[in-house]
Amino acid sequence: MARVVPLTERAAWQKLRRHQEEVGKVHLRTLFADDPDVFTQGAVWDVDSFDQWGVELGKVLAQRIVPELESPEEPPLRHDASTNALIRRYRRQRTTSR
């Protein structure tokens, strides 16, 4: 009788898990980048966060935040209080889940 391989041990499942981890990081970076600037501009300056200009701005802002999310040491944070708190919470959660 053949052994039934549990779903979570199958190669396809492992590939899907790795993909989710990578995609999750990208979406999280975008969330952090969109929080302070893209939202403010959308609300105050009437900038559409989903048009091409807004999307490109989000990418630039996300690249600024990535090193702060991934730095082994606590980086100096120079964002608004909400974004700083999100980054600190993410970093704490990341270190406790390892």
MOPAC internal coordinates of N, CA, C and O (Angstrom, degrees):
PM7 1SCF
backbone

  N    0.0000 0     0.00 0     0.00 0    0    0    0
  C    1.4476 1     0.00 0     0.00 0    1    0    0
  C    1.5385 1   108.68 1     0.00 0    2    1    0
  O    1.2310 1   121.56 1   -48.82 1    3    2    1
  N    1.2844 1   114.61 1   131.18 1    3    2    1
  C    1.4669 1   120.14 1  -177.49 1    5    3    2
  C    1.5287 1   110.38 1   -75.28 1    6    5    3
  O    1.2310 1   121.89 1   -36.84 1    7    6    5
  N    1.3356 1   113.98 1   143.16 1    7    6    5
  C    1.4633 1   120.22 1   177.76 1    9    7    6
  C    1.5239 1   108.75 1   -75.36 1   10    9    7
  O    1.2310 1   120.59 1   -45.97 1   11   10    9
  N    1.3066 1   116.48 1   134.03 1   11   10    9
  C    1.4528 1   121.58 1   177.23 1   13   11   10
  C    1.5266 1   107.77 1   -86.36 1   14   13   11
  O    1.2310 1   121.06 1   -60.26 1   15   14   13
  N    1.3232 1   115.57 1   119.74 1   15   14   13
  C    1.4605 1   120.81 1  -179.06 1   17   15   14
  C    1.5304 1   108.36 1   -81.30 1   18   17   15
  O    1.2310 1   120.25 1   -56.07 1   19   18   17
  N    1.3276 1   117.13 1   123.93 1   19   18   17
  C    1.4688 1   118.75 1   178.03 1   21   19   18
  C    1.5317 1   110.78 1   -58.27 1   22   21   19
  O    1.2310 1   121.25 1   -32.95 1   23   22   21
  N    1.2974 1   115.21 1   147.05 1   23   22   21
  C    1.4612 1   121.76 1  -176.96 1   25   23   22
  C    1.5250 1   111.76 1   -53.33 1   26   25   23
  O    1.2310 1   120.13 1   137.00 1   27   26   25
  N    1.3268 1   117.36 1   -43.00 1   27   26   25
  C    1.4659 1   120.18 1  -175.72 1   29   27   26
  C    1.5179 1   113.32 1   -72.70 1   30   29   27
  O    1.2310 1   119.71 1   171.99 1   31   30   29
  N    1.3152 1   118.15 1    -8.01 1   31   30   29
  C    1.4609 1   121.57 1   177.46 1   33   31   30
  C    1.5259 1   112.62 1   -99.78 1   34   33   31
  O    1.2310 1   120.30 1   174.49 1   35   34   33
  N    1.2941 1   117.03 1    -5.51 1   35   34   33
  C    1.4652 1   121.27 1  -178.50 1   37   35   34
  C    1.5217 1   110.95 1   -76.86 1   38   37   35
  O    1.2310 1   121.05 1   -30.20 1   39   38   37
  N    1.3314 1   115.59 1   149.80 1   39   38   37
  C    1.4689 1   121.58 1  -177.16 1   41   39   38
  C    1.5275 1   111.61 1   -59.47 1   42   41   39
  O    1.2310 1   120.21 1   139.47 1   43   42   41
  N    1.3143 1   117.21 1   -40.53 1   43   42   41
  C    1.4621 1   120.43 1  -179.30 1   45   43   42
  C    1.5277 1   110.75 1   -63.04 1   46   45   43
  O    1.2310 1   120.60 1   140.49 1   47   46   45
  N    1.3225 1   116.47 1   -39.51 1   47   46   45
  C    1.4649 1   120.38 1   178.60 1   49   47   46
  C    1.5311 1   110.51 1   -64.13 1   50   49   47
  O    1.2310 1   120.42 1   137.07 1   51   50   49
  N    1.3211 1   116.79 1   -42.93 1   51   50   49
  C    1.4645 1   121.18 1  -179.69 1   53   51   50
  C    1.5300 1   110.74 1   -63.60 1   54   53   51
  O    1.2310 1   120.49 1   139.09 1   55   54   53
  N    1.3229 1   116.67 1   -40.91 1   55   54   53
  C    1.4672 1   120.19 1   177.41 1   57   55   54
  C    1.5317 1   110.56 1   -63.92 1   58   57   55
  O    1.2310 1   120.84 1   137.93 1   59   58   57
  N    1.3123 1   116.00 1   -42.07 1   59   58   57
  C    1.4566 1   120.54 1   178.61 1   61   59   58
  C    1.5270 1   110.67 1   -63.87 1   62   61   59
  O    1.2310 1   119.45 1   139.47 1   63   62   61
  N    1.3153 1   118.65 1   -40.53 1   63   62   61
  C    1.4607 1   122.87 1   178.42 1   65   63   62
  C    1.5281 1   110.62 1   -62.54 1   66   65   63
  O    1.2310 1   120.47 1   133.92 1   67   66   65
  N    1.3491 1   116.71 1   -46.08 1   67   66   65
  C    1.4707 1   120.17 1   179.01 1   69   67   66
  C    1.5274 1   110.80 1   -62.77 1   70   69   67
  O    1.2310 1   120.62 1   139.36 1   71   70   69
  N    1.3209 1   116.41 1   -40.64 1   71   70   69
  C    1.4601 1   120.74 1   178.48 1   73   71   70
  C    1.5326 1   110.40 1   -61.72 1   74   73   71
  O    1.2310 1   120.51 1   135.73 1   75   74   73
  N    1.3117 1   116.63 1   -44.27 1   75   74   73
  C    1.4645 1   120.92 1   179.30 1   77   75   74
  C    1.5217 1   111.10 1   -61.49 1   78   77   75
  O    1.2310 1   120.24 1   139.92 1   79   78   77
  N    1.3200 1   117.14 1   -40.08 1   79   78   77
  C    1.4685 1   120.14 1   179.06 1   81   79   78
  C    1.5253 1   110.91 1   -62.41 1   82   81   79
  O    1.2310 1   120.40 1   137.26 1   83   82   81
  N    1.3299 1   116.85 1   -42.74 1   83   82   81
  C    1.4612 1   120.48 1   179.65 1   85   83   82
  C    1.5264 1   111.58 1   -68.63 1   86   85   83
  O    1.2310 1   120.33 1   133.63 1   87   86   85
  N    1.3145 1   116.97 1   -46.37 1   87   86   85
  C    1.4610 1   120.78 1  -179.44 1   89   87   86
  C    1.5220 1   110.07 1   -65.29 1   90   89   87
  O    1.2310 1   120.46 1   141.39 1   91   90   89
  N    1.3155 1   116.72 1   -38.61 1   91   90   89
  C    1.4592 1   120.72 1   178.60 1   93   91   90
  C    1.5096 1   111.56 1   -59.86 1   94   93   91
  O    1.2310 1   119.80 1   141.46 1   95   94   93
  N    1.3277 1   117.99 1   -38.54 1   95   94   93
  C    1.4669 1   121.45 1   178.34 1   97   95   94
  C    1.5186 1   110.65 1   -64.46 1   98   97   95
  O    1.2310 1   120.64 1   137.85 1   99   98   97
  N    1.3159 1   116.37 1   -42.15 1   99   98   97
  C    1.4675 1   120.19 1  -178.78 1  101   99   98
  C    1.5238 1   109.95 1   -63.91 1  102  101   99
  O    1.2310 1   120.19 1   133.56 1  103  102  101
  N    1.3249 1   117.23 1   -46.44 1  103  102  101
  C    1.4597 1   120.42 1  -179.67 1  105  103  102
  C    1.5212 1   111.22 1   -64.84 1  106  105  103
  O    1.2310 1   120.23 1   142.07 1  107  106  105
  N    1.3156 1   117.16 1   -37.93 1  107  106  105
  C    1.4490 1   120.93 1   178.82 1  109  107  106
  C    1.5265 1   110.96 1   -65.22 1  110  109  107
  O    1.2310 1   120.33 1   137.64 1  111  110  109
  N    1.3104 1   116.98 1   -42.36 1  111  110  109
  C    1.4691 1   120.70 1   177.33 1  113  111  110
  C    1.5185 1   110.66 1   -60.40 1  114  113  111
  O    1.2310 1   120.78 1   138.36 1  115  114  113
  N    1.3207 1   116.12 1   -41.64 1  115  114  113
  C    1.4591 1   120.30 1   179.27 1  117  115  114
  C    1.5234 1   110.35 1   -64.78 1  118  117  115
  O    1.2310 1   120.44 1   139.84 1  119  118  117
  N    1.3261 1   116.76 1   -40.16 1  119  118  117
  C    1.4583 1   120.56 1   177.69 1  121  119  118
  C    1.5261 1   110.73 1   -58.43 1  122  121  119
  O    1.2310 1   120.30 1   132.58 1  123  122  121
  N    1.3180 1   117.03 1   -47.42 1  123  122  121
  C    1.4567 1   120.38 1   179.64 1  125  123  122
  C    1.5256 1   111.07 1   -63.24 1  126  125  123
  O    1.2310 1   120.24 1   138.54 1  127  126  125
  N    1.2990 1   117.15 1   -41.46 1  127  126  125
  C    1.4622 1   120.33 1  -178.77 1  129  127  126
  C    1.5216 1   111.47 1   -68.95 1  130  129  127
  O    1.2310 1   120.40 1   141.37 1  131  130  129
  N    1.3179 1   116.83 1   -38.63 1  131  130  129
  C    1.4609 1   120.45 1  -177.34 1  133  131  130
  C    1.5223 1   112.78 1   -73.13 1  134  133  131
  O    1.2310 1   120.37 1   153.43 1  135  134  133
  N    1.3211 1   116.89 1   -26.57 1  135  134  133
  C    1.4573 1   120.81 1  -173.75 1  137  135  134
  C    1.5251 1   113.15 1   -54.28 1  138  137  135
  O    1.2310 1   118.79 1   122.24 1  139  138  137
  N    1.3348 1   119.91 1   -57.76 1  139  138  137
  C    1.4627 1   118.00 1  -173.40 1  141  139  138
  C    1.5191 1   114.70 1   -82.86 1  142  141  139
  O    1.2310 1   120.29 1   126.58 1  143  142  141
  N    1.3480 1   117.05 1   -53.42 1  143  142  141
  C    1.4601 1   120.84 1  -167.89 1  145  143  142
  C    1.5198 1   113.58 1   -85.80 1  146  145  143
  O    1.2310 1   120.67 1   128.20 1  147  146  145
  N    1.3508 1   116.33 1   -51.80 1  147  146  145
  C    1.4795 1   116.81 1  -174.06 1  149  147  146
  C    1.5095 1   111.22 1   -64.23 1  150  149  147
  O    1.2310 1   120.61 1   140.04 1  151  150  149
  N    1.4413 1   116.45 1   -39.96 1  151  150  149
  C    1.4603 1   120.75 1   177.64 1  153  151  150
  C    1.5334 1   110.88 1   -61.89 1  154  153  151
  O    1.2310 1   120.78 1   131.56 1  155  154  153
  N    1.3527 1   116.11 1   -48.44 1  155  154  153
  C    1.4668 1   120.57 1  -178.76 1  157  155  154
  C    1.5149 1   110.90 1   -59.63 1  158  157  155
  O    1.2310 1   120.85 1   133.50 1  159  158  157
  N    1.3155 1   115.97 1   -46.50 1  159  158  157
  C    1.4621 1   118.86 1  -179.51 1  161  159  158
  C    1.5202 1   111.14 1   -63.97 1  162  161  159
  O    1.2310 1   120.91 1   141.38 1  163  162  161
  N    1.3170 1   115.87 1   -38.62 1  163  162  161
  C    1.4561 1   118.67 1   179.35 1  165  163  162
  C    1.5196 1   111.88 1   -64.39 1  166  165  163
  O    1.2310 1   121.07 1   138.30 1  167  166  165
  N    1.3330 1   115.56 1   -41.70 1  167  166  165
  C    1.4633 1   119.59 1  -176.86 1  169  167  166
  C    1.5195 1   112.30 1   -76.85 1  170  169  167
  O    1.2310 1   120.22 1   137.10 1  171  170  169
  N    1.3078 1   117.18 1   -42.90 1  171  170  169
  C    1.4696 1   121.00 1  -173.06 1  173  171  170
  C    1.5198 1   111.81 1   -90.18 1  174  173  171
  O    1.2310 1   120.60 1   134.50 1  175  174  173
  N    1.3347 1   116.46 1   -45.50 1  175  174  173
  C    1.4587 1   120.02 1  -173.93 1  177  175  174
  C    1.5137 1   113.71 1   -98.55 1  178  177  175
  O    1.2310 1   120.56 1  -178.45 1  179  178  177
  N    1.3305 1   116.54 1     1.55 1  179  178  177
  C    1.4660 1   121.75 1   179.95 1  181  179  178
  C    1.5281 1   111.83 1    59.81 1  182  181  179
  O    1.2310 1   120.94 1  -135.51 1  183  182  181
  N    1.3504 1   115.82 1    44.49 1  183  182  181
  C    1.4635 1   121.95 1   175.71 1  185  183  182
  C    1.5145 1   107.79 1   -94.64 1  186  185  183
  O    1.2310 1   120.34 1   -50.35 1  187  186  185
  N    1.3123 1   116.95 1   129.65 1  187  186  185
  C    1.4653 1   121.57 1   178.28 1  189  187  186
  C    1.5244 1   109.13 1   -79.11 1  190  189  187
  O    1.2310 1   120.26 1   -68.70 1  191  190  189
  N    1.3307 1   117.12 1   111.30 1  191  190  189
  C    1.4656 1   121.85 1  -178.02 1  193  191  190
  C    1.5251 1   112.53 1   -63.94 1  194  193  191
  O    1.2310 1   120.24 1   163.51 1  195  194  193
  N    1.3211 1   117.14 1   -16.49 1  195  194  193
  C    1.4552 1   120.18 1  -175.87 1  197  195  194
  C    1.5230 1   113.33 1  -103.82 1  198  197  195
  O    1.2310 1   119.86 1   179.21 1  199  198  197
  N    1.3421 1   117.88 1    -0.79 1  199  198  197
  C    1.4547 1   117.66 1   174.06 1  201  199  198
  C    1.5242 1   108.59 1   -81.90 1  202  201  199
  O    1.2310 1   119.90 1    -4.54 1  203  202  201
  N    1.2954 1   117.80 1   175.46 1  203  202  201
  C    1.4668 1   120.79 1  -173.42 1  205  203  202
  C    1.5256 1   112.31 1   -60.64 1  206  205  203
  O    1.2310 1   120.18 1   139.32 1  207  206  205
  N    1.3215 1   117.25 1   -40.68 1  207  206  205
  C    1.4617 1   120.40 1  -179.64 1  209  207  206
  C    1.5326 1   110.38 1   -64.09 1  210  209  207
  O    1.2310 1   120.70 1   136.23 1  211  210  209
  N    1.3206 1   116.26 1   -43.77 1  211  210  209
  C    1.4624 1   120.09 1   179.80 1  213  211  210
  C    1.5191 1   112.44 1   -64.85 1  214  213  211
  O    1.2310 1   120.24 1   140.71 1  215  214  213
  N    1.3257 1   117.15 1   -39.29 1  215  214  213
  C    1.4583 1   121.59 1   178.29 1  217  215  214
  C    1.5213 1   110.36 1   -65.49 1  218  217  215
  O    1.2310 1   120.18 1   135.73 1  219  218  217
  N    1.3176 1   117.25 1   -44.27 1  219  218  217
  C    1.4644 1   120.47 1   179.37 1  221  219  218
  C    1.5253 1   111.33 1   -63.93 1  222  221  219
  O    1.2310 1   119.99 1   139.19 1  223  222  221
  N    1.3152 1   117.63 1   -40.81 1  223  222  221
  C    1.4560 1   121.04 1   176.86 1  225  223  222
  C    1.5308 1   110.23 1   -61.58 1  226  225  223
  O    1.2310 1   120.39 1   137.99 1  227  226  225
  N    1.3156 1   116.86 1   -42.01 1  227  226  225
  C    1.4664 1   120.90 1   178.24 1  229  227  226
  C    1.5177 1   112.08 1   -59.39 1  230  229  227
  O    1.2310 1   120.40 1   140.61 1  231  230  229
  N    1.3263 1   116.85 1   -39.39 1  231  230  229
  C    1.4671 1   120.86 1   178.38 1  233  231  230
  C    1.5268 1   111.22 1   -64.39 1  234  233  231
  O    1.2310 1   120.47 1   137.23 1  235  234  233
  N    1.3256 1   116.71 1   -42.77 1  235  234  233
  C    1.4662 1   120.90 1   179.26 1  237  235  234
  C    1.5247 1   109.93 1   -63.22 1  238  237  235
  O    1.2310 1   120.69 1   133.93 1  239  238  237
  N    1.3153 1   116.29 1   -46.07 1  239  238  237
  C    1.4622 1   120.38 1  -179.29 1  241  239  238
  C    1.5256 1   111.22 1   -64.89 1  242  241  239
  O    1.2310 1   120.33 1   142.22 1  243  242  241
  N    1.3168 1   116.98 1   -37.78 1  243  242  241
  C    1.4673 1   120.40 1   178.72 1  245  243  242
  C    1.5193 1   110.85 1   -62.80 1  246  245  243
  O    1.2310 1   120.01 1   141.45 1  247  246  245
  N    1.3220 1   117.59 1   -38.55 1  247  246  245
  C    1.4638 1   120.41 1  -179.79 1  249  247  246
  C    1.5327 1   111.79 1   -66.50 1  250  249  247
  O    1.2310 1   120.24 1   151.42 1  251  250  249
  N    1.3188 1   117.15 1   -28.58 1  251  250  249
  C    1.4666 1   120.33 1   175.98 1  253  251  250
  C    1.5224 1   111.52 1   -70.32 1  254  253  251
  O    1.2310 1   120.27 1   148.13 1  255  254  253
  N    1.3139 1   117.09 1   -31.87 1  255  254  253
  C    1.4569 1   121.58 1  -174.49 1  257  255  254
  C    1.5271 1   112.64 1   -87.64 1  258  257  255
  O    1.2310 1   119.61 1   153.49 1  259  258  257
  N    1.3214 1   118.35 1   -26.51 1  259  258  257
  C    1.4671 1   122.12 1  -177.41 1  261  259  258
  C    1.5323 1   112.70 1   -51.46 1  262  261  259
  O    1.2310 1   118.57 1   130.95 1  263  262  261
  N    1.3355 1   120.32 1   -49.05 1  263  262  261
  C    1.4635 1   119.05 1  -179.92 1  265  263  262
  C    1.5295 1   112.78 1   -60.85 1  266  265  263
  O    1.2310 1   120.08 1   147.90 1  267  266  265
  N    1.3168 1   117.46 1   -32.10 1  267  266  265
  C    1.4616 1   120.54 1   178.21 1  269  267  266
  C    1.5203 1   111.67 1   -70.42 1  270  269  267
  O    1.2310 1   120.31 1   147.63 1  271  270  269
  N    1.3104 1   117.01 1   -32.37 1  271  270  269
  C    1.4655 1   120.45 1   178.32 1  273  271  270
  C    1.5225 1   111.39 1   -74.60 1  274  273  271
  O    1.2310 1   120.05 1   146.36 1  275  274  273
  N    1.3235 1   117.52 1   -33.64 1  275  274  273
  C    1.4577 1   121.27 1  -171.88 1  277  275  274
  C    1.5243 1   114.84 1  -103.11 1  278  277  275
  O    1.2310 1   119.48 1   173.61 1  279  278  277
  N    1.3215 1   118.61 1    -6.39 1  279  278  277
  C    1.4606 1   122.03 1  -178.17 1  281  279  278
  C    1.5307 1   111.42 1   -61.81 1  282  281  279
  O    1.2310 1   119.73 1   -45.20 1  283  282  281
  N    1.3453 1   118.12 1   134.80 1  283  282  281
  C    1.4628 1   119.60 1   178.09 1  285  283  282
  C    1.5336 1   112.27 1   -67.76 1  286  285  283
  O    1.2310 1   120.23 1   149.32 1  287  286  285
  N    1.3333 1   117.17 1   -30.68 1  287  286  285
  C    1.4578 1   121.23 1   177.06 1  289  287  286
  C    1.5293 1   109.32 1   -97.71 1  290  289  287
  O    1.2310 1   121.23 1   -20.95 1  291  290  289
  N    1.3188 1   115.25 1   159.05 1  291  290  289
  C    1.4641 1   120.30 1   177.00 1  293  291  290
  C    1.5324 1   109.18 1   -67.86 1  294  293  291
  O    1.2310 1   119.85 1   -65.31 1  295  294  293
  N    1.3374 1   117.90 1   114.69 1  295  294  293
  C    1.4754 1   119.71 1  -177.77 1  297  295  294
  C    1.5210 1   111.03 1   -82.14 1  298  297  295
  O    1.2310 1   120.34 1   -23.88 1  299  298  297
  N    1.3347 1   116.95 1   156.12 1  299  298  297
  C    1.4685 1   118.61 1   171.86 1  301  299  298
  C    1.5282 1   108.35 1   -71.12 1  302  301  299
  O    1.2310 1   120.37 1   -50.73 1  303  302  301
  N    1.3028 1   116.89 1   129.27 1  303  302  301
  C    1.4633 1   121.31 1  -177.41 1  305  303  302
  C    1.5198 1   109.33 1  -106.33 1  306  305  303
  O    1.2310 1   121.07 1   -50.86 1  307  306  305
  N    1.3105 1   115.55 1   129.14 1  307  306  305
  C    1.4686 1   120.89 1  -176.82 1  309  307  306
  C    1.5326 1   111.23 1  -125.12 1  310  309  307
  O    1.2310 1   121.45 1  -138.66 1  311  310  309
  N    1.3058 1   114.83 1    41.34 1  311  310  309
  C    1.4623 1   120.54 1   178.82 1  313  311  310
  C    1.5276 1   108.54 1  -106.14 1  314  313  311
  O    1.2310 1   121.07 1     4.70 1  315  314  313
  N    1.3096 1   115.56 1  -175.30 1  315  314  313
  C    1.4562 1   119.07 1   173.49 1  317  315  314
  C    1.5312 1   108.72 1   -69.27 1  318  317  315
  O    1.2310 1   120.22 1   -14.97 1  319  318  317
  N    1.3184 1   117.19 1   165.03 1  319  318  317
  C    1.4649 1   122.02 1  -174.56 1  321  319  318
  C    1.5300 1   112.32 1   -58.89 1  322  321  319
  O    1.2310 1   120.16 1   141.82 1  323  322  321
  N    1.3119 1   117.29 1   -38.18 1  323  322  321
  C    1.4612 1   120.81 1  -179.11 1  325  323  322
  C    1.5252 1   111.89 1   -64.92 1  326  325  323
  O    1.2310 1   120.65 1   133.10 1  327  326  325
  N    1.3245 1   116.36 1   -46.90 1  327  326  325
  C    1.4664 1   120.54 1  -179.79 1  329  327  326
  C    1.5197 1   110.63 1   -66.34 1  330  329  327
  O    1.2310 1   120.06 1   137.91 1  331  330  329
  N    1.3381 1   117.48 1   -42.09 1  331  330  329
  C    1.4684 1   120.20 1   176.99 1  333  331  330
  C    1.5234 1   110.69 1   -58.54 1  334  333  331
  O    1.2310 1   120.29 1   136.93 1  335  334  333
  N    1.3256 1   117.05 1   -43.07 1  335  334  333
  C    1.4650 1   120.65 1   179.73 1  337  335  334
  C    1.5269 1   111.26 1   -64.62 1  338  337  335
  O    1.2310 1   120.28 1   139.43 1  339  338  337
  N    1.3365 1   117.07 1   -40.57 1  339  338  337
  C    1.4718 1   120.18 1   177.92 1  341  339  338
  C    1.5243 1   111.20 1   -62.97 1  342  341  339
  O    1.2310 1   120.52 1   137.18 1  343  342  341
  N    1.3197 1   116.61 1   -42.82 1  343  342  341
  C    1.4673 1   120.33 1  -179.86 1  345  343  342
  C    1.5225 1   110.11 1   -64.70 1  346  345  343
  O    1.2310 1   120.15 1   134.47 1  347  346  345
  N    1.3283 1   117.31 1   -45.53 1  347  346  345
  C    1.4702 1   120.11 1   179.00 1  349  347  346
  C    1.5250 1   111.27 1   -61.57 1  350  349  347
  O    1.2310 1   120.43 1   138.04 1  351  350  349
  N    1.3240 1   116.79 1   -41.96 1  351  350  349
  C    1.4740 1   120.02 1   179.42 1  353  351  350
  C    1.5304 1   110.72 1   -64.36 1  354  353  351
  O    1.2310 1   120.41 1   136.12 1  355  354  353
  N    1.3077 1   116.81 1   -43.88 1  355  354  353
  C    1.4635 1   120.61 1   177.82 1  357  355  354
  C    1.5262 1   110.85 1   -59.03 1  358  357  355
  O    1.2310 1   120.46 1   134.64 1  359  358  357
  N    1.3373 1   116.72 1   -45.36 1  359  358  357
  C    1.4664 1   121.01 1  -178.64 1  361  359  358
  C    1.5333 1   110.74 1   -64.07 1  362  361  359
  O    1.2310 1   120.01 1   138.79 1  363  362  361
  N    1.3313 1   117.59 1   -41.21 1  363  362  361
  C    1.4788 1   120.09 1   176.90 1  365  363  362
  C    1.5197 1   110.84 1   -62.88 1  366  365  363
  O    1.2310 1   120.70 1   134.61 1  367  366  365
  N    1.3292 1   116.26 1   -45.39 1  367  366  365
  C    1.4586 1   120.96 1  -179.35 1  369  367  366
  C    1.5207 1   111.08 1   -63.16 1  370  369  367
  O    1.2310 1   120.71 1   140.15 1  371  370  369
  N    1.3221 1   116.25 1   -39.85 1  371  370  369
  C    1.4734 1   120.97 1  -179.32 1  373  371  370
  C    1.5239 1   110.70 1   -64.29 1  374  373  371
  O    1.2310 1   120.13 1   138.16 1  375  374  373
  N    1.3282 1   117.35 1   -41.84 1  375  374  373
  C    1.4614 1   119.58 1  -177.96 1  377  375  374
  C    1.5150 1   112.21 1   -72.70 1  378  377  375
  O    1.2310 1   119.44 1   149.45 1  379  378  377
  N    1.3329 1   118.68 1   -30.55 1  379  378  377
  C    1.4652 1   120.27 1   179.59 1  381  379  378
  C    1.5246 1   112.07 1   -79.29 1  382  381  379
  O    1.2310 1   120.15 1   159.12 1  383  382  381
  N    1.3215 1   117.32 1   -20.88 1  383  382  381
  C    1.4795 1   119.68 1  -178.69 1  385  383  382
  C    1.5335 1   112.46 1   -89.04 1  386  385  383
  O    1.2310 1   120.03 1   176.84 1  387  386  385
  N    1.3121 1   117.55 1    -3.16 1  387  386  385
  C    1.4709 1   120.23 1  -179.67 1  389  387  386
  C    1.4947 1   111.31 1   -82.70 1  390  389  387
  O    1.2310 1   120.10 1   180.00 1  391  390  389

